[in-house]
């Protein structure tokens, strides 16, 4: 490699480094909204359960899925935490429960416990 070629390669590499150094820092990752534990927020969270467990935790007649309406809050909260930790067998619940905070799971358990069967 000639001296001129080495100079041009070095200058090109240096220019690329300087250009990269002058780029703005990448944006910070998005910050998500805190859990919405208001009554309306908990109802919205509970609506996610309706596809499998029925509206307000009452599945369709003859369904093999657990009804949630009227179950004791503590029992449901324990089950939800066990799903979240992978300590209770499930097909989907262990994956779904991981998307909720412990506070949200407790609020959901309380919500469904208050629903009439």
N, C-alpha and C positions, 0 to 999 in steps of 0.2 A: 504494500500500500504506500502510495506516495505521501509526501508530507502534506500536500494540499488536500488529498483525500482524507487523511487523518484529521486535519484541521476542520474540514467541513463536517465530518462525522461527529467530532467532539463539539463543535459549535451547534450542530443540530440537536444533539442530546442535551446540551446545556440550555438551549432555547426551550426545549420541551419541558425540562425541569422547572425553569423559571415560569413558564406559562401555567404549569400545574400548581406551582406554589402561589400564584396570584389568583387562583380560582377561589370563589367564596366557599366557605365550609358548607358541607351538605346540610340540609335542613334537619332539625331535630325530629325524632320520631313523633308521630301525633300523640297528644295526650287525650285520653278518652274521658268521657263524662263520668263522674262518680255514679255509683249505683243509685238508682231511683227507687227509694223505699217509701215513697208517698203512696197513699191508697190507690191512686190512678196508676202509678208505676208498677205496683205489685200486681194489679189486675192485668196490666200489659204483659208482665212476665208470665202470669198464669195462663194467658191466652196461648202461649207457646206449648203448653201441655195438652191443650184441647185436641190436637190432631190424634193423639193416641188414647188419652184418658177421658176424653169427652168434655163437653162444655161444663165448666165449673166442677170438673173432677168426677162427672157422672158418665161413664162409658155407655155405649149403646147396649141394649139388652142382649144377652148372650155373648158379650165380649169376654175374651179370656184375660184382658188387661185389667190391672188393679183399678178399682174405683178409689178416688182420693177424697171425695166429699165426705166430711164427717169423721174421718179417721183422726185419732189423737195426734196433736201437733208434735209432741215429743217423739212418737213412734216414726212419723214421717221424716222429721228432721234427722233422726239417727239413720234412717234408711238412705236419705239423700246424701249425707256425709259419707256413708259407707260406699255408695255408688261413686262419689267423687274420688275417694281414696282407692278405688278398685278392690275393695274388700268384700263387695257383694256382687254375686254373679248377675250379669245383664247382657242383653244384646246391644242396646243403645244407651241406656241410662248412664252408664259409667262415662261415656263420652259427653253426653249432654250436661251432666251435673258439673263437669269440669269448667263449663262456661259461666258458672255462677259463683259469686262470692258466698262465703258461709252465712253472711247476713241476709243475702237474697234467698238462700235456701231456707233459712229460718222463717223469713217473711212468707215464703210460698207455703211452707208447712202450716203456719198460722192461718193463712188465707183459706186453704183447702179444709182445714179443721172446722172453720166457721161455716162452711157451705152445707146446706141440708142434703141429706142422702137422697 
